[in-house]
């Protein structure tokens, strides 16, 4: 039996040195360290940087008195700078600059209040701020309306947004802003609708209606576009060429669900119940139709296209469970006595055996589908697609003390002391392979997704 020795005893001087290093590293990033840096910046006249450092110190330790005092001191200076910029901008009639400076001052005051530092905010100047703001709003409102009258909608929208940011209820700015947003989209939608560019029209009216459903007749136009551009698809005649019983029924259901979940607003699917009922009423079956059967079915269902598919193969493969004995290591300790007569424990590792299990399984499926126009009876598109679903398991078992158990190093001899996560994962891994039925479902869902993508791509051309 091979033993590997790793002593756990550490000389006192080494332990003390390690503790000192860790303490110094923590001190470098502690509240006191940031206070010291802030004090240096404050002494050098960099009050903004000093305030940021004091702020960090307070965040790290909210009860640090030096940090709180430093932040209050330098924070007041920073606030004073913002107010000075405000006063200067007011003197030069720079309204936007004045408002920006005031808002910066308010934001800074709120930030420090959030960590328990109250500054002396010059509330007496708020009257001046209100006067500047109202004058700025009046001027901006006039400019926004001029832009709107000139039908410069994007520019007007920006102006109205800026106004509403300062005062959400300023005169009729909300209504005027709504016109600036909705009118260009309404015009784009009408123009596209007249030219039967359904998708462009839908995008414009959909964005408009989501903002204001009562704007002119946008909602009705959106409904009209969806109706005019609607492309109905019926799933018929799914066949099974594989050895899996009733697989065509499962795949047809998956494809139907995938198409129903499509994000394409113009795609509509005739569900199987409606399809079966109509065909039954017309005494037509899924087979034995006339040569013009596709057109007949389309006329009956109001469908513009039929989707037919054949599952050609569905192969399931699964290996047997393989197991093998592997070499690992188990930790144990041996009591020793050092030169000074003190006892300590030496860590060693003995080789042990554990079992590793592996298994693999997969399903491969192929499908051929046709997308057929019911107007002409022609095949719009035809394709053969394939899907693959697989699973594998790998786990280990060990009959000894799992907490003391280690895997072997990948290279060289001895235990892999850094591989505990891998060990724990293998010990707790799933031990049962997924069933053929579950993998078939995965492969089928992948096929359905591919068919959905193909149909959606065709619809981009069929419904412009």
C-alpha positions, 0 to 999 in steps of 0.5 A: 500500500502506497502512503503519501505524507502531507504534514499539517503542522505549521511553525508558529512564526509562519502562522503569525506571519500569515495572520499579519499579512491578512490583517494588513490586506484587510486594513488596506481596504477598510474604512480607516484606510479610506479615511486616511486617503480622503484626508490626504486628498482634502489636505491637497485641496481635492475636495471632490475626490476626498468626498468620494473617499470619505463616502466609501469609508462611511459605506464600509463602516457607517459608525466611523466618526472620522469618516462621517465628519470628513464626508460632512466637511468635504460634502458641503464644499462639493455642494457649494460648488454645484450651487456656485455653478447654478448662481453663475449660470443664472447670472449669464442667463444659461437656463439649461446649465443652471437647471443641470447644476441645481439637479446635481446639487439635489442628487448629491444632497440626497446621496449623502442623506442616504448614508446619514450625512445632512448638508446645509442645502440653500433652500432660499435659492429654490425660488430662483430655481423655480423662476428659471425652471418656469422660464425654461419650460415656457421657452421650450414649450413654444419651441416644441409647438413650432417644431410640431407645426412644422411636422418635425415630429422627432425633434418635437418629441425630444422637446416635449420629453424634456418638458415632461421630465421637469413637469409631468403636468405642464399645460397640455404637453402630455397631449402634444407629446402624444401627437408628436409620437403617434402621428408619424407612426400613423402616417407610416402605417396608413402609407404601408397599408395602402400599398399592402405592406402588411408587416410595416403597417402592423409594426407602425400601428402596433407601436402606436396602439400600445401607446394610445389605443384611441388615436384616430382609427389606428386600432381599427386599422391594426385589426384590418391589417391582421385580417387582410394579411392573415395566412392560415395553415392547416396541418394534414396528412402527417405520416410515420415511416419509422418503427415508432408506433403513433409517432406521427400523432406526437410530432403533428401535435408538437408542430401544431403547438410550435406554430401556434406559439409563433410570434408572427402576427399573421400566422394562424393555424387550423387546430386538429379538432376543427380540421377533423370536424370539417373533413368529416362533415365533407365526408373526406378522409385524410387519404384518397382525395382527388388530384385537386385535393389540396385545393379542396381542403384549402377551400373548405378550411379557409387555409392558404397553405397545407403542411404535410410531413413524413417521419422517415426515421427514428432511431434509439441507441443505448449502450449498456452500463459500464463499470470499472474500478479506479484508484483514489485516496483516503485521508488519515492522520498519524500522531507525531512528536516534534523536536520540542516534544510537542504532539502534532498530526501528520496527514497521509493518504492511502490508496483505495478502490472506487467504482465508476459507472458510465452509460450513453443514449441517443435518438436520431430523427429525420422528417420530410415536410412539404408546404403547399399552396391551396391557391395553386396546389404548388409546393411552396417549399420542401425540405428534409430535416433531422434532429438529435437528442442524447444523454449520458451519465457518469457517476462513482460510488465509494464504500468508505468515508466519502468526506475523506475520499479524494480522486487521483491526480490527472497527471502524476501520483497522489490525491487531487486535493483541489478536485473536491467539487468534481468528486462531490459532483460524481458522487451525487450524479444522476444514476439513471439514463433518460428513457427512449420516450423522453429523448424522442420528445426532445428530438421531436420538439427540435424538429417542430422548432425547425419546421416552425422556423422554416414556415416563418421564413416563408411567411416573410415572403408570402406576407410582405 
